[in-house]
Amino acid sequence: MTQIRCSGTRLGFAVAVVSAVVVALSACGTSKPTLAGIWQPDDGSGTKTINEDGSCSGMYYDSGKPLDIGGVATCTLGDKASDGAYSLVVRQPPNEATYLIKFDDDDTAVLMSGSGSPIVTLSRM
């Protein structure tokens, strides 16, 4: 029977390197896409603006139609669901709605109702 001996320091270093590589690889592709930018909708409504601080305009939809009652609106991108869509909460007090948004790529996204019905496709300008 062959006995394997490892130096504690070398083994510890190897474990640390492997752990760092695993963590780095697992982080690939897990970052949220950015919503910030100006988006052109395919429904003919006006452009949608989403700022880095979460303030936004034109993103509140009611029964599939854009609705803007004036005042400050915020857009908050939530966690990614198993189907690849993210939750998106749009608040324009007193209105608030939770949508799903699925990114086809960095500059194309489909906004959907909470049940997953498509509302509008957005293209970053």
C-alpha positions as CSV (number, residue, x, y, z in Angstrom):
1,M,0.0,0.0,0.0
2,T,1.4,3.4,-1.0
3,Q,1.2,6.2,1.5
4,I,0.8,9.8,0.2
5,R,2.2,12.6,2.3
6,C,1.4,16.2,1.8
7,S,2.9,19.2,3.4
8,G,0.2,21.1,5.3
9,T,1.4,24.4,3.8
10,R,1.4,23.1,0.2
11,L,-1.9,21.3,0.6
12,G,-3.5,24.4,2.2
13,F,-2.1,26.6,-0.6
14,A,-3.5,24.2,-3.3
15,V,-6.9,24.1,-1.6
16,A,-6.9,27.9,-1.5
17,V,-6.0,28.2,-5.2
18,V,-8.7,25.7,-6.2
19,S,-11.3,27.4,-4.1
20,A,-10.4,30.8,-5.6
21,V,-10.7,29.4,-9.1
22,V,-14.1,27.8,-8.3
23,V,-15.4,31.0,-6.8
24,A,-14.2,33.1,-9.8
25,L,-15.7,30.7,-12.3
26,S,-19.0,30.5,-10.4
27,A,-19.3,34.3,-10.5
28,C,-19.1,34.3,-14.3
29,G,-22.5,35.2,-15.8
30,T,-24.2,35.8,-12.5
31,S,-24.1,39.6,-12.4
32,K,-27.4,41.4,-13.1
33,P,-27.8,43.2,-16.3
34,T,-28.0,46.9,-16.1
35,L,-31.3,48.7,-16.8
36,A,-29.7,52.1,-16.9
37,G,-30.1,53.8,-20.3
38,I,-32.7,55.0,-22.8
39,W,-34.9,52.3,-24.2
40,Q,-37.0,52.4,-27.4
41,P,-40.2,50.3,-27.1
42,D,-41.7,48.4,-30.0
43,D,-45.3,49.5,-29.0
44,G,-44.9,53.0,-30.4
45,S,-45.1,54.6,-27.0
46,G,-42.4,57.1,-25.9
47,T,-38.8,56.2,-24.9
48,K,-38.2,54.8,-21.5
49,T,-35.4,56.3,-19.4
50,I,-33.8,54.4,-16.5
51,N,-31.1,56.1,-14.5
52,E,-28.3,54.6,-12.5
53,D,-30.0,55.7,-9.2
54,G,-33.2,53.7,-10.1
55,S,-35.3,56.7,-11.1
56,C,-37.1,56.0,-14.3
57,S,-39.8,57.3,-16.6
58,G,-42.3,55.6,-18.9
59,M,-41.9,52.2,-17.4
60,Y,-45.3,51.9,-15.6
61,Y,-47.9,49.9,-17.6
62,D,-51.5,49.4,-16.7
63,S,-53.4,46.7,-18.6
64,G,-50.7,46.6,-21.2
65,K,-50.7,50.3,-21.9
66,P,-48.1,52.9,-20.6
67,L,-49.5,55.1,-17.8
68,D,-47.7,58.1,-16.5
69,I,-49.5,60.1,-13.8
70,G,-46.5,62.5,-13.3
71,G,-44.1,62.6,-10.4
72,V,-41.1,60.5,-9.5
73,A,-41.0,56.9,-10.6
74,T,-38.5,54.2,-9.5
75,C,-37.5,50.9,-11.2
76,T,-35.9,48.2,-9.0
77,L,-34.5,45.1,-10.7
78,G,-34.8,42.0,-8.4
79,D,-33.4,38.6,-8.5
80,K,-33.2,36.3,-11.4
81,A,-35.9,33.6,-11.6
82,S,-35.3,30.0,-12.8
83,D,-36.6,30.8,-16.2
84,G,-34.0,33.6,-16.7
85,A,-36.4,36.5,-16.2
86,Y,-35.8,39.1,-13.4
87,S,-38.5,40.7,-11.3
88,L,-38.9,44.4,-11.9
89,V,-40.8,46.6,-9.5
90,V,-42.0,50.0,-10.9
91,R,-43.3,52.5,-8.4
92,Q,-44.9,55.8,-9.2
93,P,-46.9,56.5,-6.1
94,P,-49.6,55.7,-5.5
95,N,-49.1,53.1,-8.3
96,E,-46.8,50.1,-8.0
97,A,-46.5,47.0,-10.2
98,T,-44.2,44.0,-10.4
99,Y,-43.3,42.8,-13.8
100,L,-40.9,40.2,-15.2
101,I,-38.1,41.3,-17.6
102,K,-36.1,39.0,-19.7
103,F,-32.9,40.1,-21.4
104,D,-32.2,38.6,-24.9
105,D,-28.8,40.4,-24.8
106,D,-27.4,43.5,-23.1
107,D,-29.4,45.9,-25.3
108,T,-32.7,44.0,-25.8
109,A,-35.3,43.1,-23.2
110,V,-38.9,41.9,-23.0
111,L,-41.1,43.4,-20.3
112,M,-43.8,40.9,-19.2
113,S,-46.7,40.9,-16.8
114,G,-46.2,39.2,-13.5
115,S,-47.8,36.1,-15.1
116,G,-45.3,36.1,-18.0
117,S,-47.4,37.6,-20.8
118,P,-45.3,39.9,-23.0
119,I,-46.1,43.6,-22.8
120,V,-43.4,45.3,-24.8
121,T,-39.9,44.6,-26.3
122,L,-37.3,47.3,-25.4
123,S,-34.1,48.1,-27.3
124,R,-31.4,50.2,-25.7
125,M,-30.6,53.3,-27.7
